[in-house]
């Protein structure tokens, strides 16, 4: 066979194989037998071996996975992957509907797109010129891991999109959930058990573990599936509704759940929730609820999002599955911020695919509310189907030997008095040198989203604190490999690796360092906002609480906590020790692609034509800009719409430039 004839046959085979992949994985309506499909694939493999110049990285033959990869690169999401707020009752769904209609000043019933909430792993999939280019995990919603080689092995994911109407944009992104079918999960666990390996606890854990394997060839051996549910593209490239959007994705050959419903009102959506709660076991994959989205995409745009979740959607979570067991004892666990949390030790019981031996009791008030006693039979559920918690006490089954639990007056670890916060339910140990707090702060500091010190686990943290080698976080940078090698389960190689990981952590960015410090109320998102707003630790130390509260999504609680933390003499001493140890955090990198408004501070006033304030805030922050609530000498621009308020007068007094939407767009183009 000559090269041109081979090229024509290879092109034909690839088109046929992509077509049959789509019929099998997307349409759920195969046209040929597995044997015939395998024959087409074998012919293509033979031709590609014979004519290597015809090989293509997007060929269906590359589904078997490539060479092992050294690790996963972190990639910023161009648009944050926000989580939906959860709700657990029909009444809360109705409250959500009323809240949306109040925001929109909309009296008539709203239509909703109702989708199954797949219990899988969120991913973002980027396409360029019709070809799959990059796949990223959800991560913390702002950045995730590049797992492109592993996602290329998922057969439901088209590596190339053939001609479709309307054609897809030159560059776009879809988001979805990767999951394990239950039948495939059970087969995998049987194989692992037979091989003497530990079985996975549930399909979601199996999917997460599979996607983080460093050898794509191993991933290819596990039959992961995928459903997509969102398109990230320019406004003029979007259809009118979410329902139409999903139909368009399906026409492009992307796998979309077959169970998508358009509810004409919230009552129709409530009925669907009740129906699927009863039917969920009919599916060969796990769902833990439904997702309701305002169907009209223009209304979605007007609704926008808060810093944590979209206003236009909500997740309705099914009632958690419970199990009954007995409370053996209760102990108090002290966390990294000093919170003393009661934990119930249980007789082991199986719950949602895992063996549960302990459950949180939250606080002393919750124990009193439940009237819980040691020895009681209780019902345990998994909150969000993840964290076990005691939800009911079966007092009618008491035998008479149950004992009330008395919350200790002193910390069970360091012996210092426990203090209840005024007006709150939390009971805390205020001794920041408490070994229990230090151990957990150490683990938090070393965690992946913080300083990412691989090899520093719970057992090692216990030893470092108990031996007195680490009395504060900066002591980590004075450890020596020789001493570490003498510890239990370490050895010379592990000690050298840990010292190398600690040394590498000196180069982490400011946002990760701020998160690692464990400042109360400061999570990943707040740390990133602070790091974008201030060029270094020294500047942050000088910031007043009022100034911090002006930052978008920070608010007074976080602002007071940050100001109090940096105002302490102990913090100044700790930061000095970090600096002397060579820990000098750099500003975080800009998001992938242009961040044209990086370093600029905006204040918004008035009604912006055609766009809501929330959406405008999101666009500015996505472009790297910062939103402040009040005009100050540090404000770069006042973005003014119709009927501006007193902020306009203040801006003119301070000489702050006042701009409209058109000038903002020009500014973004000029700085891109």
C-alpha positions as CSV (number, residue, x, y, z in Angstrom):
1,X,0.0,0.0,0.0
2,X,1.3,3.4,-1.0
3,X,1.5,6.3,1.5
4,X,-1.4,8.3,0.0
5,X,-3.7,5.2,0.0
6,X,-2.6,4.5,3.6
7,X,-3.3,8.1,4.6
8,X,-6.9,7.9,3.1
9,X,-7.6,4.6,4.9
10,X,-6.1,5.9,8.3
11,X,-8.3,9.0,8.0
12,X,-11.4,6.9,7.3
13,X,-10.6,4.5,10.2
14,X,-10.2,7.4,12.6
15,X,-13.5,8.9,11.6
16,X,-15.3,5.6,11.9
17,X,-13.7,4.8,15.3
18,X,-14.6,8.3,16.6
19,X,-18.2,7.8,15.3
20,X,-18.6,4.5,17.1
21,X,-17.0,5.8,20.3
22,X,-19.6,8.5,20.2
23,X,-22.4,6.0,19.6
24,X,-21.3,3.9,22.5
25,X,-20.3,6.5,25.1
26,X,-22.3,9.6,24.2
27,X,-25.5,8.3,22.5
28,X,-25.6,5.0,24.4
29,X,-26.7,3.3,21.1
30,X,-23.9,1.2,19.6
31,X,-24.1,0.3,15.9
32,X,-21.5,-2.5,15.8
33,X,-20.3,-5.3,18.1
34,X,-17.3,-4.9,20.3
35,X,-15.5,-7.5,18.2
36,X,-16.0,-5.3,15.0
37,X,-14.8,-2.2,16.9
38,X,-11.7,-4.0,18.1
39,X,-11.0,-5.1,14.5
40,X,-11.1,-1.5,13.2
41,X,-8.8,-0.4,16.0
42,X,-6.4,-3.2,15.3
43,X,-6.3,-2.2,11.6
44,X,-5.5,1.4,12.5
45,X,-2.7,0.3,14.9
46,X,-1.2,-1.8,12.2
47,X,-1.2,1.0,9.6
48,X,0.3,3.5,12.1
49,X,3.1,1.1,12.9
50,X,3.8,0.5,9.2
51,X,3.6,4.2,8.3
52,X,4.9,6.1,11.4
53,X,4.7,9.4,9.6
54,X,0.9,9.1,9.8
55,X,0.9,8.9,13.5
56,X,-1.1,11.6,15.4
57,X,-1.3,12.2,19.1
58,X,-5.1,12.5,18.9
59,X,-5.4,9.1,17.2
60,X,-7.8,6.7,19.0
61,X,-4.9,4.3,19.3
62,X,-3.3,6.6,21.9
63,X,-6.1,5.8,24.4
64,X,-3.8,3.2,26.0
65,X,-1.7,6.0,27.7
66,X,1.8,7.2,27.2
67,X,4.9,7.1,29.3
68,X,4.8,7.8,33.1
69,X,4.8,11.5,34.0
70,X,7.1,13.0,36.7
71,X,4.4,14.9,38.5
72,X,1.4,17.2,38.0
73,X,1.8,20.9,37.1
74,X,-0.5,23.4,38.8
75,X,-2.6,25.5,36.4
76,X,-4.8,28.5,37.2
77,X,-8.5,28.3,36.0
78,X,-9.3,31.2,33.7
79,X,-12.7,31.4,35.3
80,X,-13.1,30.1,38.9
81,X,-14.7,26.7,39.2
82,X,-17.1,27.7,42.0
83,X,-19.1,25.1,44.0
84,X,-22.8,25.3,44.3
85,X,-24.5,25.9,47.6
86,X,-26.2,22.9,49.1
87,X,-29.8,22.5,50.2
88,X,-31.5,19.5,51.8
89,X,-35.2,20.0,51.6
90,X,-38.0,21.0,49.3
91,X,-38.7,24.1,51.4
92,X,-35.1,25.3,50.9
93,X,-35.5,24.8,47.2
94,X,-38.6,27.0,47.3
95,X,-36.6,29.6,49.3
96,X,-33.9,29.5,46.7
97,X,-36.5,30.2,43.9
98,X,-37.9,33.1,45.9
99,X,-34.5,34.5,46.5
100,X,-33.6,34.4,42.8
101,X,-36.9,36.0,41.7
102,X,-36.4,38.8,44.3
103,X,-32.9,39.5,43.0
104,X,-34.2,39.6,39.4
105,X,-37.4,41.5,40.3
106,X,-39.2,38.6,38.5
107,X,-42.7,37.7,39.6
108,X,-43.5,34.9,37.1
109,X,-42.4,31.3,37.6
110,X,-38.8,30.6,36.5
111,X,-37.7,27.6,34.3
112,X,-34.9,25.5,35.7
113,X,-32.5,23.0,34.0
114,X,-32.4,20.0,36.4
115,X,-29.4,17.7,36.1
116,X,-28.2,14.8,38.1
117,X,-25.4,15.6,40.6
118,X,-22.8,13.0,39.7
119,X,-20.6,11.9,42.7
120,X,-17.4,12.2,40.8
121,X,-14.3,14.4,40.3
122,X,-14.7,17.8,38.7
123,X,-12.5,18.6,35.7
124,X,-12.0,21.4,33.2
125,X,-11.4,20.3,29.6
126,X,-9.8,22.8,27.1
127,X,-10.1,22.5,23.3
128,X,-8.2,24.4,20.6
129,X,-9.2,24.1,17.0
130,X,-11.4,21.1,17.7
131,X,-8.7,19.1,19.5
132,X,-8.5,18.3,23.2
133,X,-5.6,20.3,24.5
134,X,-5.6,20.3,28.3
135,X,-7.4,18.8,31.2
136,X,-7.3,20.2,34.7
137,X,-8.7,19.1,38.1
138,X,-11.1,21.4,40.0
139,X,-8.5,21.7,42.8
140,X,-9.4,24.6,45.1
141,X,-11.6,26.2,42.4
142,X,-9.0,28.8,41.5
143,X,-6.3,26.4,40.3
144,X,-5.9,22.6,39.8
145,X,-3.5,20.0,38.5
146,X,-2.8,19.4,34.8
147,X,-3.8,15.7,34.3
148,X,-4.1,15.9,30.5
149,X,-2.3,12.5,29.9
150,X,-4.6,10.7,32.2
151,X,-7.8,12.3,30.8
152,X,-6.7,11.4,27.2
153,X,-7.3,7.7,28.2
154,X,-11.0,8.3,29.1
155,X,-12.8,6.8,26.1
156,X,-15.9,9.0,26.5
157,X,-13.8,12.1,26.0
158,X,-13.5,13.0,22.3
159,X,-9.9,13.9,21.4
160,X,-11.1,15.6,18.3
161,X,-14.4,17.1,17.5
162,X,-15.6,16.5,14.0
163,X,-17.8,18.8,11.9
164,X,-20.8,19.9,13.9
165,X,-23.6,22.5,13.6
166,X,-23.1,25.1,14.9
167,X,-19.3,24.6,14.8
168,X,-17.5,24.9,18.2
169,X,-15.4,28.0,18.8
170,X,-11.7,27.9,17.9
171,X,-11.0,27.8,21.7
172,X,-13.4,26.8,24.4
173,X,-13.6,24.9,27.7
174,X,-16.1,22.5,29.0
175,X,-16.5,21.3,32.6
176,X,-17.7,18.0,33.9
177,X,-17.4,15.1,36.3
178,X,-15.2,12.0,35.9
179,X,-16.7,9.0,37.7
180,X,-16.5,5.2,38.1
181,X,-19.5,3.2,37.0
182,X,-20.5,1.1,40.0
183,X,-20.2,-2.3,38.1
184,X,-16.7,-1.4,37.0
185,X,-15.8,-0.3,40.5
186,X,-16.9,-3.6,41.9
187,X,-14.8,-5.5,39.3
188,X,-11.8,-3.4,40.1
189,X,-12.1,-4.0,43.8
190,X,-12.4,-7.8,43.2
191,X,-9.2,-7.7,41.2
192,X,-7.4,-5.7,43.9
193,X,-8.5,-8.0,46.7
194,X,-7.5,-11.1,44.8
195,X,-4.1,-9.5,44.2
196,X,-3.7,-8.7,48.0
197,X,-4.2,-5.0,47.4
198,X,-6.4,-2.7,49.5
199,X,-9.9,-2.2,48.1
200,X,-11.2,1.3,47.4
201,X,-13.8,2.6,49.8
202,X,-16.2,3.9,47.2
203,X,-16.4,4.7,43.5
204,X,-15.5,8.4,44.0
205,X,-12.3,7.5,45.9
206,X,-11.4,5.1,43.1
207,X,-11.9,7.8,40.5
208,X,-9.9,10.4,42.4
209,X,-7.0,7.9,43.0
210,X,-7.0,6.8,39.3
211,X,-6.8,10.4,38.0
212,X,-3.8,11.1,40.2
213,X,-1.8,8.0,39.0
214,X,1.5,9.0,37.5
215,X,1.4,6.3,34.8
216,X,-1.3,7.0,32.2
217,X,-1.1,3.3,31.1
218,X,-2.5,2.3,34.5
219,X,-5.3,4.9,34.1
220,X,-6.2,3.5,30.7
221,X,-6.8,0.1,32.3
222,X,-9.6,1.5,34.5
223,X,-12.9,2.3,32.7
224,X,-13.6,5.8,33.8
225,X,-16.6,7.7,32.4
226,X,-17.3,11.3,32.0
227,X,-20.3,13.7,31.8
228,X,-19.9,17.4,30.9
229,X,-22.4,20.1,32.0
230,X,-20.9,23.5,31.4
231,X,-19.4,25.5,28.5
232,X,-16.9,28.4,29.2
233,X,-16.9,30.6,26.1
234,X,-17.6,34.2,25.0
235,X,-21.2,35.5,25.4
236,X,-21.7,35.6,21.6
237,X,-20.8,31.9,21.4
238,X,-23.4,30.8,23.9
239,X,-27.0,29.6,23.2
240,X,-30.0,31.1,25.0
241,X,-30.5,28.4,27.7
242,X,-28.7,25.8,29.7
243,X,-30.9,23.1,28.2
244,X,-29.9,24.2,24.7
245,X,-26.3,24.4,25.8
246,X,-26.3,20.7,26.8
247,X,-27.9,19.7,23.6
248,X,-25.2,21.6,21.7
249,X,-22.4,19.9,23.7
250,X,-24.0,16.5,22.8
251,X,-24.1,17.5,19.1
252,X,-20.3,18.2,19.3
253,X,-19.8,14.6,20.5
254,X,-19.3,15.4,24.1
255,X,-20.8,13.0,26.7
256,X,-23.8,14.6,28.4
257,X,-26.0,12.9,31.0
258,X,-29.1,11.5,29.3
259,X,-31.1,12.5,32.4
260,X,-31.5,16.3,31.9
261,X,-35.0,17.9,32.6
262,X,-36.4,21.3,32.0
263,X,-38.7,22.2,34.8
264,X,-41.2,25.0,34.0
265,X,-41.4,26.0,37.7
266,X,-39.8,25.3,41.1
267,X,-42.7,22.9,42.0
268,X,-41.9,20.8,38.9
269,X,-38.2,20.8,40.1
270,X,-39.3,19.7,43.6
271,X,-41.3,16.8,42.1
272,X,-38.2,15.7,40.1
273,X,-36.1,15.8,43.2
274,X,-38.5,13.5,45.0
275,X,-38.7,11.2,42.0
276,X,-34.9,10.8,41.6
277,X,-34.4,10.3,45.4
278,X,-36.5,7.2,45.0
279,X,-34.9,6.1,41.7
280,X,-31.2,6.8,42.2
281,X,-30.3,3.1,42.8
282,X,-31.5,2.3,39.2
283,X,-28.4,4.0,37.9
284,X,-25.0,2.2,37.4
285,X,-23.2,5.2,39.0
286,X,-23.6,7.2,42.2
287,X,-25.5,10.4,42.4
288,X,-25.9,12.3,45.7
289,X,-28.5,14.8,44.6
290,X,-29.7,17.1,41.8
291,X,-28.5,20.4,40.5
292,X,-31.0,23.2,39.6
293,X,-29.8,26.0,37.3
294,X,-31.8,28.9,36.1
295,X,-32.3,27.8,32.5
296,X,-32.0,31.3,30.9
297,X,-28.3,32.0,30.5
298,X,-28.9,35.8,30.3
299,X,-30.6,35.6,33.6
300,X,-27.7,33.6,34.9
301,X,-25.3,36.3,33.8
302,X,-27.4,39.0,35.6
303,X,-27.5,37.0,38.8
304,X,-23.7,36.5,38.8
305,X,-22.0,35.0,41.8
306,X,-20.8,35.7,45.3
307,X,-17.1,34.9,46.1
308,X,-18.0,31.3,46.8
309,X,-21.0,30.2,44.7
310,X,-23.2,31.2,41.8
311,X,-26.5,32.8,42.6
312,X,-28.2,31.1,39.7
313,X,-27.8,27.5,40.8
314,X,-28.1,25.2,43.8
315,X,-27.4,21.6,44.7
316,X,-30.2,19.6,46.2
317,X,-28.6,16.9,48.3
318,X,-30.4,13.6,48.9
319,X,-31.0,12.5,52.5
320,X,-27.8,10.8,53.8
321,X,-27.8,7.1,54.5
322,X,-27.6,6.3,58.2
323,X,-26.4,3.4,60.3
324,X,-27.1,2.5,64.0
325,X,-24.2,1.7,66.4
326,X,-23.2,2.3,70.0
327,X,-21.0,5.1,71.6
328,X,-18.1,3.5,73.4
329,X,-16.6,6.7,74.7
330,X,-16.2,10.4,74.0
331,X,-12.9,12.3,73.9
332,X,-12.0,15.9,73.1
333,X,-9.8,16.7,70.2
334,X,-7.9,20.0,70.0
335,X,-7.5,21.5,66.5
336,X,-4.8,23.9,65.1
337,X,-6.8,27.0,66.1
338,X,-7.4,25.7,69.6
339,X,-11.0,24.5,69.0
340,X,-11.9,21.7,71.4
341,X,-14.2,19.3,69.5
342,X,-15.9,16.3,71.1
343,X,-15.5,13.1,69.1
344,X,-17.5,9.9,69.7
345,X,-15.7,6.6,69.6
346,X,-18.1,4.1,68.1
347,X,-18.5,0.3,67.8
348,X,-17.4,-0.1,64.1
349,X,-20.2,0.0,61.6
350,X,-20.4,0.1,57.8
351,X,-21.7,3.3,56.4
352,X,-21.8,4.3,52.7
353,X,-19.1,1.9,51.7
354,X,-16.6,2.6,54.6
355,X,-16.1,1.3,58.2
356,X,-16.9,4.1,60.6
357,X,-15.2,4.1,64.1
358,X,-15.7,7.7,65.2
359,X,-17.9,10.6,64.5
360,X,-17.9,14.3,65.3
361,X,-20.2,15.7,68.0
362,X,-19.4,19.3,67.0
363,X,-19.6,21.0,70.4
364,X,-20.9,20.8,74.0
365,X,-24.2,22.4,73.0
366,X,-24.8,19.7,70.4
367,X,-24.2,16.9,73.0
368,X,-26.8,18.6,75.3
369,X,-29.2,19.0,72.4
370,X,-29.0,15.3,71.6
371,X,-29.0,14.3,75.3
372,X,-26.2,12.0,74.3
373,X,-24.6,9.7,76.9
374,X,-21.7,7.3,76.7
375,X,-23.1,3.8,75.9
376,X,-26.1,5.1,73.9
377,X,-27.2,3.6,70.6
378,X,-27.1,6.3,68.0
379,X,-27.7,6.9,64.3
380,X,-24.7,8.0,62.3
381,X,-24.7,9.7,59.0
382,X,-22.1,11.2,56.7
383,X,-22.5,14.9,56.3
384,X,-22.3,15.6,52.6
385,X,-21.7,11.8,52.5
386,X,-18.2,12.4,53.7
387,X,-17.8,13.3,57.4
388,X,-19.5,10.9,59.9
389,X,-21.7,12.7,62.5
390,X,-24.1,11.6,65.2
391,X,-27.6,12.8,64.2
392,X,-29.9,10.9,66.6
393,X,-29.9,9.2,70.0
394,X,-32.1,6.2,70.6
395,X,-32.9,7.0,74.2
396,X,-35.7,4.4,74.3
397,X,-33.1,1.6,74.0
398,X,-31.1,2.7,77.1
399,X,-30.2,-0.2,79.5
400,X,-29.5,2.0,82.5
401,X,-25.7,1.9,82.5
402,X,-25.2,4.9,80.1
403,X,-23.1,7.8,81.5
404,X,-23.4,11.5,80.9
405,X,-20.4,13.2,79.3
406,X,-18.9,16.2,81.1
407,X,-16.9,18.6,79.0
408,X,-13.4,19.1,80.6
409,X,-12.6,22.5,82.0
410,X,-8.9,22.2,81.0
411,X,-7.3,21.2,77.7
412,X,-6.8,17.5,77.7
413,X,-3.3,17.9,76.1
414,X,-1.6,20.9,77.7
415,X,-3.8,21.3,80.9
416,X,-4.5,25.0,80.3
417,X,-8.0,26.3,80.9
418,X,-10.6,25.9,78.1
419,X,-12.5,29.1,77.3
420,X,-15.9,29.5,75.6
421,X,-16.1,32.5,73.2
422,X,-18.6,35.1,74.2
423,X,-21.8,34.6,72.4
424,X,-20.5,31.5,70.6
425,X,-20.6,27.8,70.9
426,X,-16.8,27.1,70.4
427,X,-14.7,26.1,73.4
428,X,-11.0,26.8,72.8
429,X,-7.6,26.2,74.3
430,X,-5.9,29.7,74.1
431,X,-2.4,28.3,74.6
432,X,-0.8,28.5,71.2
433,X,2.1,26.4,72.4
434,X,-0.3,23.5,73.1
435,X,1.3,20.4,71.5
436,X,-2.0,19.3,70.0
437,X,-2.4,22.7,68.2
438,X,1.2,22.8,67.1
439,X,1.0,19.3,65.6
440,X,-2.0,20.2,63.6
441,X,-0.6,23.6,62.6
442,X,2.5,21.7,61.4
443,X,0.4,19.3,59.2
444,X,-1.6,22.3,57.9
445,X,1.7,24.2,57.1
446,X,3.0,21.2,55.2
447,X,-0.2,20.4,53.3
448,X,-0.3,20.5,49.6
449,X,-2.3,23.7,49.2
450,X,0.1,25.4,51.7
451,X,3.9,24.8,51.6
452,X,3.6,21.3,50.0
453,X,6.2,19.6,52.1
454,X,6.0,16.0,51.0
455,X,6.9,13.4,53.6
456,X,5.7,15.4,56.6
457,X,2.8,13.3,57.9
458,X,1.0,12.9,61.2
459,X,3.4,10.3,62.7
460,X,6.4,12.5,62.0
461,X,4.7,15.7,63.2
462,X,3.9,13.9,66.5
463,X,7.6,12.9,67.0
464,X,9.0,16.4,66.0
465,X,6.7,18.1,68.6
466,X,7.1,15.5,71.4
467,X,10.9,15.5,71.1
468,X,10.9,19.3,71.2
469,X,12.6,19.6,67.8
470,X,9.8,21.8,66.5
471,X,8.5,24.5,68.9
472,X,7.1,26.8,66.2
473,X,6.7,26.5,62.4
474,X,10.0,28.2,61.6
475,X,11.9,25.4,63.5
476,X,11.2,23.2,60.5
477,X,13.9,25.0,58.5
478,X,16.5,24.1,61.1
479,X,16.1,20.4,61.0
480,X,19.0,18.2,59.9
481,X,18.9,15.0,57.9
482,X,21.3,13.2,60.3
483,X,19.0,13.7,63.3
484,X,15.8,12.9,61.3
485,X,17.3,9.6,60.1
486,X,17.3,8.4,63.7
487,X,13.5,8.7,64.0
488,X,11.1,5.8,63.7
489,X,10.2,4.9,60.1
490,X,12.6,7.5,58.6
491,X,16.0,6.2,57.5
492,X,18.6,8.2,55.6
493,X,16.9,8.4,52.2
494,X,13.5,9.5,53.7
495,X,15.4,12.1,55.9
496,X,17.2,13.5,52.8
497,X,14.0,13.7,50.8
498,X,12.2,15.5,53.6
499,X,15.1,18.1,54.0
500,X,14.9,18.6,50.2
501,X,11.2,19.2,50.4
502,X,11.5,21.6,53.2
503,X,14.3,23.5,51.3
504,X,12.1,23.7,48.2
505,X,9.2,25.1,50.3
506,X,11.3,28.3,50.8
507,X,10.2,29.3,47.3
508,X,6.5,29.1,47.7
509,X,4.3,32.1,46.8
510,X,2.9,34.6,49.3
511,X,-0.7,33.3,49.0
512,X,0.4,29.8,49.9
513,X,2.5,31.1,52.8
514,X,-0.4,33.1,54.2
515,X,-2.7,30.1,54.0
516,X,0.1,27.9,55.6
517,X,0.4,30.2,58.6
518,X,-3.1,29.1,59.7
519,X,-4.5,32.5,60.4
520,X,-8.0,32.1,61.7
521,X,-10.7,32.4,59.1
522,X,-8.2,32.7,56.2
523,X,-8.7,30.0,53.6
524,X,-7.1,29.5,50.2
525,X,-9.3,32.1,48.5
526,X,-8.9,34.8,51.1
527,X,-5.1,34.2,51.1
528,X,-5.0,34.7,47.4
529,X,-6.9,37.9,47.6
530,X,-4.6,39.2,50.3
531,X,-1.5,38.2,48.3
532,X,-2.8,40.0,45.2
533,X,-3.6,43.2,47.1
534,X,-0.3,43.5,49.0
535,X,3.2,43.0,47.5
536,X,4.8,41.4,50.5
537,X,4.4,40.5,54.2
538,X,5.9,43.8,55.4
539,X,3.0,45.7,53.6
540,X,0.4,43.3,55.0
541,X,1.8,43.9,58.6
542,X,1.1,47.6,58.2
543,X,-2.5,47.2,56.9
544,X,-5.3,48.3,59.2
545,X,-8.5,46.2,59.6
546,X,-10.6,48.9,57.9
547,X,-8.3,48.8,54.8
548,X,-8.4,45.0,54.7
549,X,-12.2,45.0,54.9
550,X,-12.3,47.0,51.7
551,X,-10.9,44.1,49.7
552,X,-13.5,42.1,47.7
553,X,-14.8,39.0,49.6
554,X,-12.7,39.6,52.7
555,X,-15.2,41.3,55.0
556,X,-14.9,42.5,58.6
557,X,-14.4,39.1,60.3
558,X,-11.4,38.0,58.2
559,X,-10.0,41.6,58.3
560,X,-10.1,41.7,62.1
561,X,-8.5,38.3,62.3
562,X,-5.7,39.2,59.9
563,X,-5.0,42.5,61.6
564,X,-5.0,40.9,65.0
565,X,-2.6,38.2,63.9
566,X,-0.1,40.5,62.3
567,X,-0.4,42.9,65.2
568,X,1.0,40.4,67.7
569,X,4.6,40.5,68.9
570,X,4.7,36.7,68.6
571,X,3.9,36.9,64.9
572,X,6.6,39.5,64.3
573,X,9.1,37.2,66.0
574,X,8.0,34.2,64.0
575,X,8.1,36.1,60.7
576,X,11.7,37.2,61.5
577,X,12.7,33.6,62.1
578,X,11.2,32.6,58.8
579,X,13.1,35.4,57.0
580,X,16.4,34.4,58.7
581,X,15.7,30.8,57.6
582,X,15.5,32.0,53.9
583,X,11.7,31.8,53.6
584,X,10.9,34.9,51.5
585,X,7.5,34.4,49.7
586,X,7.1,35.9,46.3
587,X,3.9,37.4,44.8
588,X,1.6,34.7,43.3
589,X,1.8,34.3,39.5
590,X,-0.9,35.8,37.4
591,X,-3.6,33.5,36.1
592,X,-2.8,31.6,32.8
593,X,-3.2,34.0,29.9
594,X,-3.3,37.8,30.2
595,X,-4.2,39.5,33.5
596,X,-4.7,43.0,32.1
597,X,-6.0,44.6,35.2
598,X,-3.3,43.1,37.6
599,X,-2.3,45.7,40.2
600,X,-5.2,48.0,39.6
601,X,-7.9,48.8,42.2
602,X,-11.5,49.7,41.2
603,X,-14.5,51.0,43.0
604,X,-18.0,50.5,41.4
605,X,-20.9,53.0,41.6
606,X,-24.3,53.4,39.9
607,X,-26.2,51.1,37.7
608,X,-24.1,49.6,34.9
609,X,-26.1,49.2,31.7
610,X,-26.6,45.6,30.5
611,X,-24.6,44.0,33.3
612,X,-25.1,43.4,37.0
613,X,-22.6,44.7,39.6
614,X,-21.8,41.1,40.7
615,X,-21.0,40.1,37.2
616,X,-18.8,43.2,36.7
617,X,-17.0,42.5,39.9
618,X,-16.3,38.9,38.8
619,X,-15.0,40.0,35.4
620,X,-12.6,42.6,36.9
621,X,-11.3,40.2,39.5
622,X,-10.9,37.4,36.8
623,X,-8.8,40.0,34.8
624,X,-6.5,40.5,37.9
625,X,-8.1,43.7,39.2
626,X,-9.1,44.4,42.8
627,X,-12.4,45.7,44.0
628,X,-12.6,48.0,46.9
629,X,-15.8,49.2,48.6
630,X,-14.8,52.8,49.2
631,X,-12.8,55.4,47.2
632,X,-9.4,56.2,48.7
633,X,-6.1,57.5,47.6
634,X,-5.2,53.9,46.6
635,X,-8.1,53.7,44.2
636,X,-7.0,53.7,40.5
637,X,-10.4,54.0,38.8
638,X,-14.0,54.6,39.7
639,X,-16.2,52.7,37.3
640,X,-19.4,54.7,37.2
641,X,-22.8,53.8,35.7
642,X,-26.1,55.5,35.7
643,X,-27.2,57.4,38.8
644,X,-23.8,57.3,40.6
645,X,-23.7,58.1,44.3
646,X,-21.4,60.0,46.7
647,X,-18.5,57.9,45.6
648,X,-18.3,60.0,42.4
649,X,-17.9,63.2,44.4
650,X,-15.2,61.6,46.6
651,X,-13.3,60.4,43.5
652,X,-13.3,63.9,42.0
653,X,-12.0,65.3,45.4
654,X,-9.1,62.8,45.4
655,X,-8.4,63.1,41.7
656,X,-9.3,59.4,41.0
657,X,-10.0,58.8,37.3
658,X,-13.7,58.1,36.6
659,X,-14.4,55.7,33.7
660,X,-17.3,53.9,32.1
661,X,-17.7,50.4,30.6
662,X,-16.3,51.4,27.2
663,X,-13.1,52.8,28.8
664,X,-12.8,49.7,30.9
665,X,-12.9,47.5,27.8
666,X,-10.3,49.7,26.2
667,X,-8.1,49.5,29.2
668,X,-8.3,45.7,29.2
669,X,-7.4,45.6,25.5
670,X,-4.5,48.1,25.9
671,X,-2.9,46.1,28.8
672,X,-3.6,42.6,27.4
